[in-house]
Amino acid sequence: EVQLVESGGGLVKPGGSLRLSCAASGFNFNIYSMNWVRQAPGKGLEWVSCITSSGSYIYYADSVKGRFTMSRDNAKNSLSLQMNSLRAEDTAVYYCAGGWGDLPMWGQGTLVTVSS
Amino acid sequence: DIVMTQPPLSSPVTLGQPASISCRSSQSLVHSDGNTYLSWLQQRPGQPPRLLIYKISNRFSGVPDRFSGSGAGTDFTLEISRVEAEDVGVYYCMQATQFPRTFGQGTKVEIK
């Protein structure tokens, strides 16, 4: 069974940092591009970043470029999102999602709240 | 960036009746490889999104055949042939032809 399990969310003050993780199992993680997608409370979906299967290429939304860093460890079937200089507008559920041209695999999400 | 436009709300649907959701992109979604990377996702209340349709009209594994997708270029449609209670939720179109990936605002499907 395909599983993506996010962790690391929580409450952080504006300007603070947080590191999200995603543990993958049940599929060949090494061959899939992976993404982070977020959803602010009561709002729609916003794509955040994508990393290719080897980690050679990483893409970011303009809203997070320069503040967030995505990485992966294929030996550990894991994905990370380092979030720095957090703002109130970064408050959202962050989903780990697998795929390139479409997103067939999704985790349950982890909530990040940025508030003083 | 490619802007994806969906109506926010569909007309309430009677159980067993069809429903249709439209999605329009601000530019053609035809990729240089010849594919059109337009997909549809369903998000039930309190759940993560789930892939229904990929590359305009391909049903993902396990998706009931009452869901179908169509369209080309910049105009796309998701159809539910006979709405069931479990279809209540928000439906998003998403383009993956270019970065940044972008989603429509989502269309809420409600039962009358």
Interface residues (C-beta under 8 A of the other chain):
Chain A: N35 V37 G44 L45 E46 W47 C50 Y59 Y60 A61 D62 Y95 A97 G99 W100 G101 D102 L103 P104 W106 G107 Q108 G109
Chain B: N35 Y37 S39 L41 Q43 P48 P49 R50 L51 Y54 K55 F60 S61 V90 Y92 M94 A96 F99 P100 R101 T102 F103 G104 Q105 G106
